[in-house]
Amino acid sequence: MKTFKQLKEKFGHQMGFLIAAVILTIITVGLSIYFLTFLVSNLTNVLNVKTSPVSTKQFDIKGFEKLNLGQ
């Protein structure tokens, strides 16, 4: 039969690990929620960007003919 001191030590170690597990679980869940909301808010900002159409550049045929490089 174990003594009271041995049972108290075993229970104390188990409580320490239990408290550490609860704290780490709370931290992990909190950080996961924070990073998920950060990602969602920034993703919506990125996807809602309005872009203006870029004008197409035309080749200057008359300017090319003036250079007389085609012959």
Secondary structure, 3 states (H helix, E strand, C coil): CCCHHHHHHHHHHHHHHHHHHHHHHHHHHHHHHHHHHHHHHHHHHHHCCCCCCCCCCCCCHHHHHHHCCCC
